[in-house]
Amino acid sequence: MQKAWVDNQVPQCGYCQSGMVMATTALLRNTPNPTDAQIDAAVTNICRCGTFQQVRDAIHAVSKA
């Protein structure tokens, strides 16, 4: 997940990073190929930089790997 995070240029200010990585890792353990709606429901951390699309891209990249 961390590599996909960097590859998809998710990190910005760092405020939400640890919580987002933990939430996305838990999501992928329970739902190996999540939809955008499942991602939105599972990842409720607030990103002040607005990188939510990059977060989705990183999750989808990991789910396809």
NUBA-14664 format. One line per 2 residues: number of its first residue (from 1); their letters; for each residue x, y, z of N, C-alpha, C. Coordinates in steps of 0.2 Angstrom, whole numbers, always signed. Last residue first. Example, Ala and Ser with C-alpha at 12.3 -4.5 7.8 and 13.67 -1.06 7.14 Angstrom:
BEGIN
2 = sa = +64:-11:+35:+68:-5:+36:+64:+0:+39 | +66:-28:+39:+62:-22:+39:+66:-16:+39
! end
This chain:
BEGIN
65 = ak = -14:-29:-42:-8:-32:-42:-8:-39:-40 | -27:-23:-40:-25:-27:-47:-19:-30:-47
63 = sv = -26:-17:-28:-31:-23:-29:-30:-26:-35 | -17:-7:-30:-15:-13:-26:-20:-19:-27
61 = ah = -24:+1:-39:-18:-2:-41:-16:-8:-37 | -35:+5:-31:-36:+0:-36:-30:-3:-39
59 = ia = -28:+13:-21:-31:+6:-19:-33:+2:-25 | -23:+23:-30:-18:+19:-26:-22:+12:-24
57 = dr = -36:+28:-34:-31:+26:-39:-26:+21:-36 | -40:+33:-21:-44:+28:-25:-39:+25:-30
55 = vq = -30:+43:-19:-31:+37:-14:-35:+32:-18 | -33:+51:-30:-27:+48:-30:-27:+42:-25
53 = qf = -45:+56:-25:-45:+52:-32:-38:+48:-32 | -42:+63:-13:-46:+57:-13:-46:+53:-20
51 = tg = -34:+74:-9:-31:+69:-14:-35:+62:-14 | -36:+86:-2:-41:+84:-7:-38:+78:-12
49 = cr = -29:+90:+9:-26:+92:+2:-31:+90:-3 | -35:+85:+20:-36:+92:+19:-33:+95:+12
47 = ci = -45:+72:+21:-39:+74:+18:-39:+81:+17 | -52:+62:+34:-52:+69:+30:-45:+71:+27
45 = nt = -57:+45:+33:-52:+50:+35:-53:+57:+31 | -65:+35:+28:-68:+41:+31:-64:+47:+33
43 = va = -66:+23:+19:-60:+27:+20:-64:+34:+22 | -77:+16:+17:-73:+13:+21:-67:+18:+23
41 = ad = -85:+23:+7:-88:+21:+14:-83:+19:+19 | -76:+24:-3:-79:+30:+0:-82:+28:+7
39 = iq = -74:+10:-7:-69:+14:-4:-71:+20:+0 | -87:+7:-11:-85:+4:-5:-79:+8:-2
37 = ad = -87:+16:-22:-92:+17:-17:-90:+13:-11 | -78:+10:-30:-77:+17:-28:-81:+18:-22
35 = tp = -75:-7:-25:-78:-2:-29:-76:+5:-26 | -61:-18:-21:-67:-13:-19:-69:-9:-25
33 = np = -56:-32:-20:-57:-28:-26:-62:-23:-25 | -55:-37:-7:-49:-37:-11:-50:-33:-17
31 = tn = -60:-33:+8:-63:-32:+1:-57:-32:-4 | -52:-35:+19:-59:-38:+19:-62:-38:+12
29 = rl = -40:-30:+15:-40:-36:+18:-47:-39:+18 | -44:-17:+10:-41:-22:+5:-41:-29:+8
27 = la = -47:-11:+22:-52:-12:+17:-50:-17:+12 | -35:-10:+29:-40:-14:+32:-45:-16:+27
25 = tt = -28:-2:+20:-25:-8:+21:-31:-13:+24 | -36:+10:+22:-36:+7:+15:-33:-1:+16
23 = am = -33:+13:+35:-40:+12:+33:-40:+8:+26 | -19:+15:+35:-22:+10:+39:-29:+8:+37
21 = vm = -18:+26:+26:-15:+20:+24:-18:+14:+29 | -26:+35:+34:-28:+33:+27:-25:+27:+25
19 = gs = -18:+37:+45:-24:+35:+46:-27:+32:+39 | -6:+43:+39:-6:+36:+43:-13:+33:+44
17 = qc = -11:+54:+32:-8:+49:+29:-8:+42:+33 | -16:+67:+35:-20:+61:+35:-17:+54:+33
15 = yg = -5:+76:+34:-10:+76:+40:-14:+70:+40 | +3:+77:+23:+5:+71:+28:+0:+71:+34
13 = cq = +2:+85:+12:+5:+88:+18:+6:+83:+24 | +3:+73:+2:+4:+80:+1:+7:+83:+8
11 = pv = +4:+57:-6:+6:+61:+0:+6:+69:-2 | +0:+52:-19:-5:+53:-14:-3:+58:-9
9 = qn = +6:+47:-31:+7:+54:-28:+1:+56:-24 | +6:+34:-34:+0:+38:-36:+0:+45:-34
7 = dv = +18:+30:-28:+17:+29:-35:+12:+33:-38 | +14:+31:-14:+19:+35:-17:+19:+36:-25
5 = wa = +5:+21:-14:+3:+28:-11:+8:+33:-14 | +11:+10:-17:+6:+12:-22:+4:+20:-20
3 = kq = +19:+9:-6:+22:+10:-13:+17:+13:-17 | +10:+6:+4:+14:+12:+4:+17:+14:-2
1 = m = +4:-6:+0:+0:+0:+0:+4:+6:+0
! end
